[in-house]
Amino acid sequence: MPPIYIAYLNRLDIEELKITDQEILSAIEASLASQGRGETVIEPRVHLEPGVANGHFNVLRGAIKPPIDSAGVKIVGDFVDNYKLGLHSELGILALFDPRTGAPRAILDASGITDMRTGAVTAIGAKYHPGPLAPRGKSQQFCRAPERGYRQEGRCYGRLENLCRGRRHRSRGFPAR
């Protein structure tokens, strides 16, 4: 049997890639377009509460056809009291597999990736479905709105701190990254 090599990327490895906001937005836009064309399989998330802390796990499963051509399982823990321990509330891993053989390809720290994906999905949604939060052509400014709420016609629609990177405001009990 041939050897199976599994890539491992921790948080530091992912940060070293220096993925730009535009790369994140492009990747998410392409994956959402694939989903719209029926080129993905996305199963309902599974929710697990271990019952020993103020938190839960979400298990998300999906696959996407070429050119990405991968299947994956992401497990994300959301434990709101982690800030008391100096930890982020959402910690997770992503396991990627060959969709034809089931061979594992990679294991990644999914905490930062989850933050990026969450913010980028919101920004892409604002791009294609503009409303009071997203004047046409302005969605990318959400990605660079650190320390202020977005304002339109004098009304504040809430804080959108560096949305593409999904950073949460410190007042919600989350440590700074």
Beta strands, then each sheet from edge to edge (+ up, - down):
strand 1: 7-9
strand 2: 40-48
strand 3: 55-64
strand 4: 70-79
strand 5: 90-97
strand 6: 104-109
strand 7: 149-152
strand 8: 155-159
sheet 1: 1+ 6+ 5- 4+ 3- 2+
sheet 2: 7+ 8-
end
